[in-house]
Amino acid sequence: YEIYQCDWSSDVCSSDLSRCYDKRSMSKVDIKRLVEANSKRSTIYTPIIEAVVNSLQAIEVSPNRDKGEIEVIFYRDQASLPLVGSDTAGDTTPDITSIDVVDNGVGFNDDNTDSFDTLHSSQKIKDGGMGFGRTFYLQYFSTVSVESVFQLEDGSDTQVYRSFDFTKNDFVDNQLYAALDEHSTPYTKLSLRNVVKKHHGKLDKKIDT
């Protein structure tokens, strides 16, 4: 499939895919200040819980909810691994520094992307959502990205690949959008990369925490 880079200087994508978003549709938000303001409401486990709950909700509204799966992948700090043959004492298990949360739910369709791009979105109020949980991602991780495959809700069989970064500049940044030539299983992968320095070592090293 072809990947198209959205051209935010115009109202539509630089390709002829009219479903790309106009970045100017969202009011300006100081995301960095927002992240800092929520710092006392959470622990380092909050973004992980938020991601898993979002996956559960995506599966719940999926046509394949009876076969829903969530995979949580942990990445350790390879630089802190002891050298082969070195004489080390104590716990040498490397810290967990990055996490992926992958589900086979409905995917990041246009409604879900609009909700992600809207502060205090009302989409999940009935489920108890407050509309700002995603800000915890950037509080604890340096890089946050989303990639997903989903079915268009226009009655066609068209599937679309979407990816974007969540940065302190924008909720939906560097978006890529492409129609797929071949059928694929819908999924979403949220990547939380590199625990920020002041939170290093706060994640328990044991996976069964």
C-alpha positions as CSV (number, residue, x, y, z in Angstrom):
1,Y,0.0,0.0,0.0
2,E,1.0,3.6,-0.4
3,I,1.6,5.9,2.6
4,Y,0.5,9.5,2.3
5,Q,1.9,12.3,4.5
6,C,-0.9,14.7,5.6
7,D,-0.3,18.2,4.5
8,W,-1.5,20.3,7.4
9,S,-0.9,23.6,5.5
10,S,-4.1,22.9,3.5
11,D,-7.6,21.8,4.5
12,V,-7.1,18.3,3.2
13,C,-4.4,15.7,2.8
14,S,-1.8,16.3,0.1
15,S,-3.2,13.1,-1.5
16,D,-6.8,12.7,-2.7
17,L,-7.7,10.9,0.6
18,S,-10.3,13.4,1.8
19,R,-10.7,11.7,5.2
20,C,-7.4,13.3,6.5
21,Y,-7.9,15.9,9.1
22,D,-7.7,19.6,9.2
23,K,-5.3,20.3,12.1
24,R,-6.8,23.7,12.5
25,S,-10.1,22.2,13.6
26,M,-8.9,21.9,17.2
27,S,-8.4,24.8,19.6
28,K,-4.8,25.5,20.6
29,V,-3.9,23.6,23.8
30,D,-0.6,23.8,25.8
31,I,-0.1,20.1,26.1
32,K,3.1,20.5,28.1
33,R,1.3,22.5,30.8
34,L,-1.6,20.1,30.7
35,V,0.7,17.1,31.4
36,E,2.4,19.0,34.2
37,A,-1.0,19.9,35.8
38,N,-2.0,16.3,36.0
39,S,1.2,15.1,37.5
40,K,-0.2,14.7,41.0
41,R,-3.1,12.5,39.9
42,S,-1.0,9.5,38.8
43,T,1.8,7.0,39.2
44,I,3.9,5.4,36.6
45,Y,1.4,2.6,36.3
46,T,-1.4,5.0,35.4
47,P,-0.5,5.2,31.6
48,I,-0.4,1.4,31.4
49,I,-3.8,1.0,33.0
50,E,-5.1,3.8,30.8
51,A,-3.8,2.0,27.7
52,V,-5.2,-1.4,28.7
53,V,-8.7,0.1,29.5
54,N,-8.7,1.8,26.1
55,S,-7.9,-1.6,24.5
56,L,-10.8,-3.3,26.4
57,Q,-13.2,-0.6,25.2
58,A,-12.0,-0.9,21.6
59,I,-12.6,-4.7,21.8
60,E,-16.0,-4.2,23.4
61,V,-17.3,-2.3,20.3
62,S,-15.6,-4.6,17.8
63,P,-17.5,-7.1,15.7
64,N,-15.0,-9.7,16.9
65,R,-15.2,-8.9,20.6
66,D,-15.7,-12.5,21.5
67,K,-12.2,-13.1,20.2
68,G,-10.6,-10.1,21.7
69,E,-6.9,-10.1,22.7
70,I,-4.6,-7.6,24.4
71,E,-0.9,-8.1,24.4
72,V,1.4,-6.0,26.6
73,I,5.1,-6.1,25.6
74,F,7.8,-4.8,27.9
75,Y,11.3,-3.7,26.7
76,R,14.2,-3.6,29.0
77,D,17.2,-1.3,29.1
78,Q,19.8,-3.3,27.1
79,A,22.6,-0.9,28.0
80,S,22.4,-2.0,31.7
81,L,22.8,-5.7,31.0
82,P,25.9,-7.1,32.7
83,L,28.8,-8.0,30.5
84,V,29.3,-11.7,29.8
85,G,31.7,-13.1,32.4
86,S,31.5,-10.0,34.7
87,D,31.4,-10.5,38.4
88,T,28.1,-8.8,39.5
89,A,26.3,-9.0,42.7
90,G,22.6,-8.3,43.6
91,D,19.7,-7.9,41.2
92,T,21.1,-7.3,37.7
93,T,17.7,-7.4,35.9
94,P,17.6,-4.4,33.6
95,D,14.9,-1.7,34.1
96,I,11.8,-1.7,31.9
97,T,12.0,1.4,29.8
98,S,9.4,1.0,27.1
99,I,6.0,-0.7,26.6
100,D,3.7,-1.6,23.7
101,V,0.0,-2.3,24.2
102,V,-1.6,-4.1,21.2
103,D,-5.2,-5.1,20.8
104,N,-7.4,-6.5,18.0
105,G,-10.3,-4.1,18.7
106,V,-12.2,-1.8,16.4
107,G,-9.0,0.2,15.6
108,F,-8.3,3.9,15.4
109,N,-11.1,4.9,13.1
110,D,-12.1,8.5,12.5
111,D,-14.3,8.8,15.6
112,N,-11.6,7.4,17.8
113,T,-9.0,9.7,16.3
114,D,-11.3,12.7,16.7
115,S,-11.8,11.8,20.3
116,F,-8.1,11.4,20.9
117,D,-7.6,14.8,19.3
118,T,-10.2,16.5,21.6
119,L,-9.4,17.5,25.1
120,H,-12.0,16.3,27.6
121,S,-13.7,14.4,24.8
122,S,-17.2,13.2,25.8
123,Q,-17.0,10.0,23.8
124,K,-16.3,7.7,26.8
125,I,-18.3,9.5,29.5
126,K,-20.7,6.6,29.9
127,D,-17.7,4.4,30.6
128,G,-16.4,6.7,33.3
129,G,-13.7,8.3,31.0
130,M,-12.6,11.9,31.9
131,G,-11.2,12.7,28.5
132,F,-7.6,13.5,29.5
133,G,-6.2,10.1,30.5
134,R,-3.8,10.1,27.5
135,T,-1.9,13.0,28.9
136,F,-0.4,10.6,31.5
137,Y,1.4,8.9,28.6
138,L,3.7,11.9,28.1
139,Q,4.1,12.5,31.8
140,Y,6.1,9.2,32.1
141,F,7.3,8.4,28.6
142,S,9.4,10.5,26.2
143,T,7.8,9.2,23.0
144,V,4.2,8.1,22.3
145,S,3.0,6.7,19.0
146,V,0.0,4.9,17.6
147,E,-0.5,2.7,14.6
148,S,-3.7,1.0,13.6
149,V,-5.6,-0.8,10.9
150,F,-9.4,-0.3,10.8
151,Q,-12.5,-0.7,8.6
152,L,-14.0,2.4,7.1
153,E,-17.6,2.9,8.3
154,D,-19.0,3.9,4.9
155,G,-20.4,0.5,3.9
156,S,-17.4,-0.4,1.8
157,D,-14.8,-3.1,2.5
158,T,-12.0,-0.6,2.5
159,Q,-9.5,-0.9,5.3
160,V,-7.1,1.9,6.3
161,Y,-3.7,2.1,8.0
162,R,-3.2,5.1,10.2
163,S,-0.2,6.1,12.4
164,F,0.6,9.2,14.3
165,D,2.7,10.6,17.2
166,F,1.3,12.1,20.4
167,T,3.7,14.9,21.2
168,K,3.9,17.9,23.5
169,N,3.2,20.0,20.3
170,D,0.0,18.2,19.2
171,F,-2.3,15.3,20.1
172,V,-2.2,14.0,16.6
173,D,1.2,14.8,15.0
174,N,3.0,13.4,11.9
175,Q,-0.1,11.5,10.8
176,L,0.2,8.9,8.0
177,Y,-3.0,7.5,6.3
178,A,-3.3,4.9,3.6
179,A,-5.9,2.6,2.1
180,L,-4.8,-1.0,2.2
181,D,-4.8,-3.1,-1.0
182,E,-5.1,-6.4,1.0
183,H,-7.4,-7.3,3.8
184,S,-5.8,-7.3,7.3
185,T,-7.0,-7.9,10.8
186,P,-7.9,-4.6,12.6
187,Y,-5.6,-3.7,15.4
188,T,-4.1,-0.9,17.4
189,K,-0.6,-0.6,18.8
190,L,0.2,2.0,21.3
191,S,4.0,2.5,21.9
192,L,5.2,4.1,25.0
193,R,8.9,4.6,24.6
194,N,11.7,5.6,27.0
195,V,10.6,6.3,30.5
196,V,11.5,9.9,31.3
197,K,14.6,10.4,33.3
198,K,13.1,11.4,36.6
199,H,10.9,8.3,36.6
200,H,13.7,5.8,35.8
201,G,13.6,2.7,38.0
202,K,10.0,3.3,39.2
203,L,8.5,0.4,37.2
204,D,8.9,-2.9,39.1
205,K,11.3,-5.1,37.2
206,K,9.1,-8.2,37.6
207,I,6.6,-8.7,34.8
208,D,4.0,-10.1,37.2
209,T,3.7,-6.9,39.2
